[in-house]
């Protein structure tokens, strides 16, 4: 799903969503993401937005590290602006 939001500068930026749920295996805490502007990544665990620096770290433009291990049956999604 792609949607637009206003950055406040009068121009819109495309924000995309990615579902990382298929990567959950009950022991993994590092997840591969589509190439993203690292400052734009927002992580949602079971629908709840996580706090960067407390619940997750953007490792680089293509991966995130969670401070917890999701279990099979959990949901993990992100919003991001493509790099």
Secondary structure as the mmCIF struct_conf table of DSSP 4:
data_model
#
loop_
_struct_conf.conf_type_id
_struct_conf.id
_struct_conf.beg_label_comp_id
_struct_conf.beg_label_asym_id
_struct_conf.beg_label_seq_id
_struct_conf.end_label_comp_id
_struct_conf.end_label_asym_id
_struct_conf.end_label_seq_id
STRN STRN1 UNK A 2 UNK A 6
BEND BEND1 UNK A 8 UNK A 10
STRN STRN2 UNK A 12 UNK A 19
HELX_RH_3T_P HELX_RH_3T_P1 UNK A 21 UNK A 23
BEND BEND2 UNK A 26 UNK A 27
STRN STRN3 UNK A 30 UNK A 32
BEND BEND3 UNK A 35 UNK A 35
STRN STRN4 UNK A 36 UNK A 36
HELX_RH_3T_P HELX_RH_3T_P2 UNK A 38 UNK A 40
STRN STRN5 UNK A 42 UNK A 45
TURN_TY1_P TURN_TY1_P1 UNK A 46 UNK A 47
STRN STRN6 UNK A 48 UNK A 49
HELX_LH_PP_P HELX_LH_PP_P1 UNK A 50 UNK A 51
STRN STRN7 UNK A 52 UNK A 52
TURN_TY1_P TURN_TY1_P2 UNK A 53 UNK A 55
STRN STRN8 UNK A 56 UNK A 60
TURN_TY1_P TURN_TY1_P3 UNK A 61 UNK A 62
STRN STRN9 UNK A 63 UNK A 66
BEND BEND4 UNK A 67 UNK A 68
HELX_LH_PP_P HELX_LH_PP_P2 UNK A 70 UNK A 71
TURN_TY1_P TURN_TY1_P4 UNK A 72 UNK A 73
STRN STRN10 UNK A 76 UNK A 80
STRN STRN11 UNK A 82 UNK A 82
#
